[in-house]
Amino acid sequence: MAKLKCVIMRGGTSKGVFFHENELPENIEERTKTVLRVLGSPDKRQIDGLGGADILTSKIAIVGPPSRKDADVDYIFGQVGITEPIVDWGTICGNLSAAVGPFAVDEGLVRAREPRTTVKVFCKNVGKYLSLEFETCAGKAVYEGNYAIDGVPGTGSKISLDYSDTAGILTGSLLPTGNRKDVLEIKNIGPIEATIIDVSTPVVFIRARDLGLTGTETAREMDADRKLIESLEHIRLEAARIVGLEGKSAFMPMLALVQEPVPWTNFITGEPMRPEGVTIMSKVYAAGMMHKAYPGTGCVTTGVAAKLKGSIVDEFVSPEDKDNETVIIGHFSGVISVDVRCCDEGGIFELEKAIMYRTARRIMEGYVYV
């Protein structure tokens, strides 16, 4: 039995196990086997590992010295299957990524600069960069603060993540099909209109009403509707096929059901949520289930979609919100926002800024036995 040094951290609304690069096997097959054992997969409860039996808590982050001169650290993210023995190494997690900078500072990989430190991260498995800025003191990351995010109790220190360099992260293009809208032919459904965008992660957007949804449905109700879940998976797989991700990624693209904001109930607190001040309402399906909060990378993609003229998401943005850089997304567990600045003229879309804000916390450090 081997023991591996690790740290459990929360990043945004996700939680994962963080490793130094040299703690895990370099061979991808051996690394995958090790990670599955660490998380306790495949098992719906992940009872024999550190996984939390949910897409938000079945994650791995590997951080190491930079392989490029223009980066401070390398970062590899793994989305670990719960009931399937798979690890998707082909994307990044917008929420968990918030903890990469603090981890790098606390572990001595990056020297802190007070009062705030910027860490440029090279996402090695996708060949893209992201930049994190966060508070530091006495050479360590500061986790306490007064910034609150929905889906996480309490408050923490505000962390900014800039994803403006991540257009075409998996497909090579912000608009993988070249279109702002496509018509997908779906088994047992027929034609359905969609917008597919790839910024920080690929997402296929469809109208919630096209599947008979109103926005008041809970995550549990949607997960229990197996016919709905099967339909969502058929749509996701067809989108994966037409953008060239079929067989390349187990979980991508994500699928977002979007609509105009309506009153809903917070999944975490049970509190009633009001639509006032919300730009767009969106519920994400990923990895075979409804996402109980909102993926950080999906937040960035949704924000960009809201600014893309002629997209499915753009249809639901009110005229007064069209010129507002901040896009506020209503989701199962509350709201999440992203600041997007772009130029969309003459049919050419240029992304200039895509920044979201999260918190993080170092929860434990020690050894996991495999």
C-alpha positions in Angstrom: 0.0 0.0 0.0 1.4 3.4 -1.1 0.6 6.8 0.5 0.5 10.0 -1.5 0.7 13.5 -0.1 -2.3 15.6 -1.0 -4.5 18.6 0.0 -8.2 18.8 -0.1 -9.4 22.2 -1.3 -12.6 23.9 -2.1 -12.6 26.1 -5.2 -15.8 28.0 -5.8 -18.7 25.5 -5.6 -16.4 22.5 -6.2 -14.1 20.5 -4.0 -11.2 18.3 -5.1 -8.0 16.6 -4.2 -4.8 18.5 -5.1 -1.5 16.8 -5.8 2.0 18.0 -6.6 2.8 16.7 -10.1 5.6 14.4 -8.9 3.2 12.6 -6.5 1.4 10.8 -9.3 2.5 8.4 -12.0 3.5 10.1 -15.3 2.0 7.4 -17.4 -1.6 8.4 -18.1 -3.1 4.9 -17.7 -1.3 4.4 -14.3 -2.3 8.0 -13.3 -5.9 7.3 -14.1 -5.9 4.1 -12.1 -4.4 5.8 -9.1 -6.9 8.7 -9.3 -9.9 6.4 -9.5 -8.6 4.6 -6.4 -8.1 7.9 -4.6 -11.6 9.0 -5.3 -13.2 5.6 -4.8 -14.6 5.2 -8.3 -16.5 3.5 -9.8 -19.1 3.5 -7.0 -22.2 5.7 -6.7 -21.3 6.5 -3.1 -17.5 6.6 -3.7 -17.5 5.1 -0.2 -13.9 3.7 -0.4 -12.3 7.0 -1.4 -12.2 10.7 -1.1 -14.9 11.5 -3.6 -18.2 13.0 -2.5 -20.5 11.1 -4.9 -21.4 14.2 -6.9 -20.0 15.8 -10.0 -19.0 18.9 -7.9 -16.8 16.8 -5.5 -15.3 14.2 -7.8 -12.4 16.2 -9.0 -8.6 16.1 -9.1 -6.1 19.0 -9.6 -2.4 18.4 -10.4 -0.1 21.4 -10.0 3.6 21.5 -10.8 6.5 23.7 -12.0 5.8 25.6 -15.2 6.7 23.9 -18.5 6.6 27.3 -20.2 8.6 30.4 -19.5 5.5 32.7 -19.6 3.7 30.8 -16.8 4.1 30.4 -13.1 2.7 26.9 -12.7 1.3 24.0 -14.8 -2.2 22.8 -14.0 -3.9 19.6 -15.0 -7.6 19.0 -14.1 -9.3 15.7 -14.0 -13.1 15.2 -13.8 -13.5 11.8 -12.2 -16.4 9.5 -13.2 -18.5 8.4 -10.3 -20.2 5.2 -11.6 -17.8 4.7 -14.5 -14.1 4.0 -14.3 -13.1 7.1 -16.3 -11.2 10.3 -15.8 -11.7 13.2 -18.3 -8.3 14.9 -18.5 -9.3 17.0 -21.5 -10.8 20.1 -19.9 -10.5 22.5 -16.9 -12.9 23.4 -14.0 -13.7 27.0 -13.6 -14.7 26.6 -9.9 -11.9 24.3 -8.7 -9.4 26.4 -10.7 -9.9 29.2 -8.1 -7.9 27.2 -5.6 -4.9 26.6 -7.9 -3.3 29.9 -7.2 -3.6 29.7 -3.4 -2.4 26.1 -3.5 0.7 27.2 -5.5 1.5 29.9 -3.1 0.9 27.8 0.1 3.0 24.9 -1.3 5.9 27.2 -2.2 5.6 26.9 -6.0 5.0 30.6 -6.4 6.4 33.5 -4.2 3.6 35.7 -2.7 3.6 39.4 -3.4 1.6 41.4 -0.9 -1.1 42.5 -0.7 -2.3 40.6 -3.8 -0.6 38.0 -5.9 -1.2 37.2 -9.6 -0.5 33.6 -10.7 -0.4 32.8 -14.4 -1.5 29.2 -14.9 -0.7 27.1 -18.0 -3.5 24.5 -18.3 -1.2 21.8 -19.7 -3.8 19.4 -20.8 -5.7 22.0 -23.0 -2.8 24.3 -24.0 -4.5 27.5 -22.6 -3.7 30.0 -19.9 -5.7 31.5 -17.1 -4.8 34.2 -14.7 -5.7 34.3 -11.0 -5.4 37.3 -8.6 -6.0 36.9 -4.9 -5.1 38.3 -1.5 -1.9 37.2 0.3 -0.3 38.0 3.6 3.0 36.8 5.3 3.8 34.6 2.2 0.5 32.7 2.3 -2.9 32.9 0.6 -5.6 34.6 2.6 -8.9 32.6 2.7 -11.0 34.7 5.1 -12.9 37.6 3.7 -16.3 39.1 3.1 -17.1 38.0 -0.4 -20.0 35.6 -0.7 -20.9 33.2 -3.5 -24.1 31.3 -3.9 -23.8 27.6 -3.3 -21.1 28.0 -0.6 -21.9 28.9 3.1 -20.3 31.9 4.7 -17.8 34.2 3.0 -14.2 34.2 1.9 -11.5 36.2 0.2 -12.4 37.3 -3.3 -10.4 35.6 -6.2 -10.6 36.8 -9.7 -10.1 34.4 -12.7 -9.5 35.7 -16.2 -10.5 33.3 -18.9 -10.1 35.6 -21.9 -7.3 33.4 -23.4 -9.5 30.3 -23.5 -11.5 30.7 -26.7 -11.6 27.4 -28.6 -10.2 25.5 -25.7 -11.2 22.1 -27.0 -12.4 22.6 -30.5 -10.0 25.3 -31.7 -12.8 27.8 -32.3 -15.1 30.0 -30.3 -17.9 28.9 -32.7 -17.0 25.3 -33.5 -19.6 25.0 -36.3 -19.1 28.5 -37.6 -22.7 29.2 -36.8 -24.5 31.2 -34.1 -27.4 28.8 -34.3 -27.6 25.2 -35.5 -30.4 22.7 -35.9 -29.7 19.3 -34.3 -31.6 16.2 -35.3 -32.2 14.3 -32.1 -33.5 10.8 -31.7 -37.0 10.6 -30.3 -37.2 14.4 -30.2 -36.7 15.6 -33.8 -35.0 18.9 -34.8 -34.0 21.2 -32.0 -32.3 24.6 -32.3 -29.0 25.1 -30.5 -26.0 27.4 -30.1 -22.6 25.8 -29.5 -19.8 27.9 -28.0 -16.3 27.0 -26.9 -14.8 29.5 -24.4 -13.1 28.0 -21.3 -15.3 24.9 -22.0 -17.7 23.9 -24.9 -21.4 24.3 -24.1 -24.4 23.6 -26.2 -27.3 25.9 -25.3 -30.9 25.1 -26.0 -34.2 26.7 -24.9 -35.7 25.2 -21.8 -39.2 25.5 -23.3 -38.2 23.4 -26.3 -38.2 20.4 -23.9 -41.3 21.5 -22.1 -39.5 23.0 -19.1 -40.6 26.2 -17.2 -37.6 26.9 -15.0 -39.3 26.1 -11.7 -38.2 22.4 -11.8 -35.7 21.4 -9.1 -32.5 19.5 -9.7 -33.9 16.4 -8.0 -37.0 16.5 -10.1 -35.0 16.7 -13.3 -32.5 14.0 -12.3 -35.5 11.7 -11.5 -37.0 12.2 -14.9 -35.1 9.6 -16.8 -36.7 10.4 -20.1 -35.6 14.0 -19.8 -32.0 12.9 -18.8 -31.9 10.6 -21.8 -33.0 13.4 -24.1 -30.4 15.7 -22.7 -27.7 13.1 -23.2 -28.8 12.5 -26.8 -28.6 16.3 -27.5 -25.2 16.5 -25.8 -23.8 13.5 -27.9 -25.1 15.0 -31.1 -23.4 18.3 -30.3 -20.2 16.4 -29.5 -20.4 14.7 -32.9 -20.8 17.8 -35.0 -18.0 19.7 -33.2 -15.5 16.8 -33.3 -15.5 15.9 -29.6 -17.1 12.4 -30.0 -14.8 9.9 -28.4 -12.4 12.6 -27.3 -14.1 13.7 -24.1 -16.3 11.7 -21.8 -18.2 14.7 -20.5 -18.0 17.5 -23.1 -19.7 19.5 -24.2 -21.9 20.5 -21.3 -25.5 21.3 -22.0 -27.3 24.4 -20.8 -31.1 24.9 -20.7 -31.7 28.7 -20.9 -34.7 30.9 -20.6 -36.0 34.2 -19.3 -35.6 34.6 -15.5 -38.6 33.4 -13.5 -39.1 32.9 -9.7 -37.4 29.7 -8.4 -36.3 27.9 -5.2 -32.7 27.8 -4.1 -31.6 24.2 -4.1 -29.2 24.7 -1.2 -31.1 26.9 1.2 -34.8 26.4 0.1 -35.2 30.1 -0.1 -37.4 31.7 -2.8 -35.4 33.4 -5.5 -36.6 36.5 -7.4 -35.8 37.1 -11.1 -35.2 40.8 -10.7 -31.6 41.7 -11.6 -30.9 38.3 -13.2 -29.8 38.5 -16.9 -30.4 34.9 -17.9 -31.7 31.7 -16.2 -29.7 28.6 -17.0 -29.5 25.0 -15.7 -26.6 22.8 -16.7 -26.5 19.1 -17.5 -23.1 17.4 -17.3 -21.7 13.9 -16.6 -25.1 12.3 -16.6 -26.8 14.6 -14.1 -27.9 18.1 -13.4 -25.2 20.4 -12.0 -26.5 21.4 -8.6 -24.8 24.9 -8.8 -23.1 26.3 -11.9 -19.8 25.3 -13.5 -17.3 28.2 -13.5 -16.2 27.5 -17.0 -19.8 27.2 -18.0 -20.4 30.6 -16.4 -17.8 32.2 -18.7 -19.3 30.5 -21.8 -22.8 31.6 -20.8 -21.6 35.1 -20.3 -20.0 35.2 -23.8 -23.2 33.6 -25.3 -25.3 36.4 -23.8 -23.1 38.9 -25.7 -23.1 37.0 -28.9 -25.7 38.5 -31.2 -28.1 35.9 -32.7 -27.3 33.2 -30.2 -30.0 31.2 -28.3 -28.9 33.0 -25.0 -29.0 36.4 -26.6 -32.7 35.9 -27.3 -33.5 36.1 -23.6 -31.3 39.1 -22.7 -33.4 42.2 -22.1 -32.6 45.4 -24.1 -31.4 47.2 -20.9 -28.9 44.4 -20.2 -27.4 44.3 -23.7 -24.8 46.9 -22.9 -24.0 45.8 -19.4 -20.6 44.1 -19.0 -21.8 42.0 -16.1 -23.9 39.0 -16.9 -25.8 37.6 -13.9 -26.9 33.9 -14.3 -29.7 32.4 -12.2 -29.1 28.7 -11.4 -30.3 26.0 -9.1 -28.3 27.3 -6.1 -28.6 31.1 -6.6 -26.8 33.4 -9.0 -23.3 33.7 -10.4 -21.9 36.5 -12.4 -19.2 37.1 -15.0 -17.8 40.3 -16.5 -17.5 40.1 -20.3 -16.2 42.7 -22.7 -16.2 42.0 -26.4 -16.6 43.5 -29.8 -19.3 42.0 -32.1 -19.4 43.9 -35.3 -19.7 42.9 -38.9 -20.2 39.3 -38.0 -16.8 39.1 -36.2 -16.8 38.4 -32.5 -13.7 39.3 -30.5 -13.4 38.5 -26.8 -11.5 41.1 -24.8 -12.3 40.2 -21.2 -14.0 37.3 -19.3 -13.5 37.5 -15.6 -15.4 35.7 -12.9 -15.0 35.8 -9.1 -14.8 33.0 -6.6 -13.6 32.0 -3.2 -11.5 29.1 -2.1 -10.5 27.3 1.1 -7.7 24.9 2.1 -9.6 22.2 4.0 -7.0 19.5 4.9 -3.6 18.2 4.1 -2.1 14.8 4.7 -1.8 11.4 2.9 -4.2 9.3 1.0 -3.5 5.5 0.9 -3.8 3.6 -2.4 
